[in-house]
Amino acid sequence: MLESVLFPGALGFAWGLGVSLFNNFFSWRALSNPKSVFSKLVIVFRIGIIMLAMLLVYKNTPMLIGTALGLLAVKNYIFVKNLYILFRERKG
């Protein structure tokens, strides 16, 4: 029973993490030249990739939950890292 939930969940997490890393790398490349047309299309492209990633796994609930957690993992890591840097610099 647990194996039927755990493996698809872990696979979904890896899938969501991979998509999220690709999206963040893609955004980083676009932000290096903010005046190009490429950077303006990145937002639409990123939303499309996230929707496609979720659409591909929507029938398998444990994999869908794992994908959602994987997509949020990189965002949460970046947020906590920047929050730590902010509080470390502000010592008074």
Backbone as JSON, one array per atom type, in Angstrom:
{
  "sequence": "MLESVLFPGALGFAWGLGVSLFNNFFSWRALSNPKSVFSKLVIVFRIGIIMLAMLLVYKNTPMLIGTALGLLAVKNYIFVKNLYILFRERKG",
  "N": [[0.82, -1.19, 0.0], [1.82, 1.31, 0.91], [3.99, 1.56, -0.82], [2.75, 1.97, -3.25], [1.97, 4.57, -3.1], [4.17, 6.02, -2.26], [6.32, 5.76, -4.17], [5.25, 6.9, -6.67], [4.81, 9.47, -5.66], [7.41, 10.33, -4.97], [8.56, 10.24, -7.49], [6.98, 12.14, -8.78], [7.76, 14.37, -7.28], [10.45, 14.59, -8.06], [10.06, 15.12, -10.78], [8.64, 17.59, -10.67], [10.58, 19.13, -9.38], [12.64, 19.11, -11.28], [11.37, 20.48, -13.42], [10.94, 22.94, -12.19], [13.58, 23.77, -11.64], [14.5, 24.03, -14.28], [12.79, 26.1, -15.13], [13.63, 28.21, -13.45], [16.3, 28.5, -14.24], [15.86, 29.24, -16.87], [14.56, 31.69, -16.5], [16.59, 33.13, -15.25], [18.43, 33.34, -17.34], [16.92, 34.95, -19.06], [16.65, 37.29, -17.57], [19.17, 38.3, -17.65], [19.38, 39.86, -19.88], [17.3, 42.17, -19.99], [15.92, 43.77, -21.86], [15.31, 42.46, -24.16], [13.13, 40.76, -26.5], [12.83, 38.15, -25.89], [12.97, 38.01, -23.08], [10.52, 39.06, -22.36], [8.74, 37.16, -23.24], [9.23, 35.07, -21.61], [7.75, 34.9, -19.23], [5.17, 34.09, -20.02], [5.86, 31.67, -21.19], [6.95, 30.26, -19.0], [4.7, 29.95, -17.32], [3.17, 28.37, -18.99], [4.77, 26.05, -19.11], [4.64, 25.15, -16.45], [1.89, 24.64, -16.23], [1.68, 22.6, -18.14], [3.31, 20.63, -16.98], [1.81, 19.99, -14.7], [-0.53, 19.13, -15.94], [0.27, 16.81, -17.21], [0.39, 14.92, -15.2], [-2.05, 14.77, -13.89], [-3.96, 12.74, -13.48], [-2.94, 10.9, -11.71], [-2.98, 10.99, -8.46], [-1.08, 10.9, -6.16], [1.29, 11.44, -7.57], [0.68, 13.92, -8.65], [0.51, 15.51, -6.34], [3.16, 15.25, -5.44], [4.46, 16.48, -7.61], [3.51, 19.11, -7.4], [4.65, 19.81, -4.92], [7.35, 19.58, -5.63], [7.54, 21.61, -7.54], [7.22, 23.8, -5.9], [9.41, 23.64, -4.24], [11.93, 24.75, -5.04], [11.34, 27.47, -5.15], [10.69, 27.96, -2.48], [13.15, 27.37, -1.29], [14.8, 29.4, -2.36], [13.51, 31.63, -1.28], [13.82, 31.25, 1.54], [16.61, 31.26, 1.71], [17.23, 33.91, 0.85], [15.88, 35.31, 2.82], [17.34, 34.58, 5.08], [19.79, 35.78, 4.43], [18.99, 38.45, 4.44], [18.29, 38.87, 7.16], [20.75, 38.34, 8.33], [22.38, 40.44, 7.45], [21.15, 42.59, 8.61], [21.65, 43.69, 11.55], [20.65, 45.12, 13.76]],
  "CA": [[0.0, 0.0, 0.0], [2.67, 2.48, 1.02], [4.83, 1.64, -2.01], [1.95, 2.48, -4.36], [1.84, 6.01, -2.92], [5.48, 6.61, -2.04], [7.12, 5.85, -5.39], [4.76, 7.96, -7.57], [5.01, 10.77, -5.02], [8.82, 10.7, -5.14], [8.76, 10.49, -8.92], [6.37, 13.45, -9.04], [8.61, 15.41, -6.69], [11.62, 14.75, -8.94], [9.56, 15.76, -12.0], [8.37, 18.99, -10.35], [11.86, 19.78, -9.09], [13.31, 19.32, -12.57], [10.67, 21.55, -14.15], [11.19, 24.18, -11.47], [14.97, 24.17, -11.89], [14.55, 24.51, -15.66], [12.13, 27.4, -15.19], [14.47, 29.22, -12.82], [17.44, 28.72, -15.11], [15.34, 29.96, -18.03], [14.33, 33.06, -16.06], [17.89, 33.75, -15.0], [18.96, 33.7, -18.66], [16.13, 36.06, -19.61], [16.91, 38.51, -16.8], [20.5, 38.83, -17.96], [19.17, 40.85, -20.93], [15.87, 42.44, -19.79], [15.28, 44.53, -22.93], [15.04, 41.64, -25.34], [11.79, 40.19, -26.64], [12.93, 36.85, -25.22], [12.67, 38.15, -21.66], [9.1, 39.32, -22.21], [8.01, 35.92, -23.5], [9.58, 34.07, -20.61], [6.67, 34.76, -18.25], [4.14, 33.25, -20.63], [6.44, 30.35, -21.4], [7.07, 29.61, -17.69], [3.36, 29.54, -16.88], [2.79, 27.25, -19.85], [5.52, 24.85, -18.71], [4.08, 24.68, -15.18], [0.59, 24.04, -16.53], [1.92, 21.34, -18.85], [3.82, 19.67, -16.01], [0.69, 19.55, -13.88], [-1.49, 18.44, -16.8], [0.78, 15.48, -17.54], [0.27, 13.99, -14.08], [-3.25, 15.07, -13.12], [-4.76, 11.56, -13.17], [-2.29, 10.16, -10.64], [-3.02, 11.94, -7.34], [0.19, 11.04, -5.43], [2.28, 12.08, -8.43], [0.28, 15.32, -8.75], [0.93, 16.17, -5.1], [4.62, 15.32, -5.48], [4.84, 17.48, -8.6], [3.24, 20.43, -6.81], [5.69, 20.05, -3.91], [8.61, 19.79, -6.34], [7.5, 22.94, -8.15], [7.35, 24.79, -4.83], [10.64, 23.43, -3.46], [12.98, 25.7, -5.41], [10.87, 28.79, -4.74], [10.83, 28.05, -1.02], [14.59, 27.4, -0.98], [15.3, 30.74, -2.68], [12.92, 32.54, -0.31], [14.46, 31.08, 2.85], [18.0, 31.69, 1.57], [17.26, 35.37, 0.83], [15.44, 35.76, 4.13], [18.49, 34.41, 5.97], [20.76, 36.82, 4.07], [18.44, 39.72, 4.89], [18.42, 38.98, 8.62], [22.16, 38.32, 8.7], [22.92, 41.77, 7.18], [20.47, 43.56, 9.44], [21.96, 43.27, 12.92], [20.42, 46.14, 14.75]],
  "C": [[0.87, 1.26, 0.0], [3.54, 2.66, -0.22], [4.06, 2.23, -3.19], [1.73, 3.99, -4.25], [3.21, 6.67, -2.89], [6.28, 6.78, -3.33], [6.57, 6.89, -6.37], [4.93, 9.35, -6.98], [6.45, 11.26, -5.17], [9.14, 11.01, -6.59], [8.16, 11.83, -9.32], [7.18, 14.59, -8.47], [9.83, 15.66, -7.57], [11.22, 15.45, -10.24], [9.32, 17.25, -11.75], [9.64, 19.77, -10.06], [12.63, 20.06, -10.37], [12.69, 20.44, -13.38], [10.95, 22.89, -13.5], [12.62, 24.68, -11.68], [15.14, 24.69, -13.31], [13.93, 25.89, -15.78], [12.99, 28.5, -14.57], [15.71, 29.51, -13.63], [17.03, 29.55, -16.33], [15.1, 31.42, -17.68], [15.63, 33.8, -15.82], [18.54, 34.19, -16.32], [18.23, 34.89, -19.25], [16.42, 37.36, -18.87], [18.3, 39.08, -17.05], [20.44, 39.87, -19.07], [17.7, 41.25, -20.9], [15.18, 43.19, -20.93], [14.96, 43.71, -24.16], [13.59, 41.13, -25.34], [11.72, 38.85, -25.92], [12.53, 36.95, -23.76], [11.19, 38.42, -21.42], [8.26, 38.06, -22.43], [8.24, 34.86, -22.44], [8.45, 33.85, -19.62], [5.58, 33.85, -18.79], [4.64, 31.82, -20.79], [6.55, 29.58, -20.08], [5.73, 29.12, -17.18], [2.89, 28.35, -17.7], [3.49, 25.96, -19.46], [4.96, 24.28, -17.4], [2.72, 24.02, -15.4], [0.73, 22.7, -17.24], [2.42, 20.26, -17.89], [2.71, 19.13, -15.12], [-0.33, 18.75, -14.69], [-1.04, 17.01, -17.11], [0.57, 14.46, -16.42], [-1.06, 14.1, -13.33], [-4.1, 13.85, -12.78], [-4.19, 10.73, -12.03], [-2.13, 11.11, -9.44], [-1.71, 12.02, -6.55], [1.28, 11.72, -6.28], [1.95, 13.56, -8.61], [0.71, 16.1, -7.51], [2.45, 16.3, -5.04], [5.12, 16.37, -6.46], [4.63, 18.88, -8.06], [4.29, 20.78, -5.76], [7.05, 20.3, -4.56], [8.67, 21.16, -6.99], [7.69, 24.04, -7.1], [8.69, 24.73, -4.11], [11.7, 24.48, -3.78], [12.6, 27.11, -4.98], [11.06, 28.97, -3.24], [12.3, 28.11, -0.61], [15.15, 28.81, -1.22], [14.77, 31.76, -1.67], [13.62, 32.46, 1.05], [15.92, 31.54, 2.8], [18.1, 33.22, 1.59], [16.8, 35.96, 2.15], [16.57, 35.66, 5.14], [19.54, 35.49, 5.69], [20.29, 38.18, 4.57], [18.6, 39.9, 6.39], [19.87, 38.97, 9.08], [22.78, 39.7, 8.5], [22.35, 42.81, 8.13], [20.63, 43.16, 10.91], [21.66, 44.37, 13.94], [19.08, 46.57, 14.82]]
}
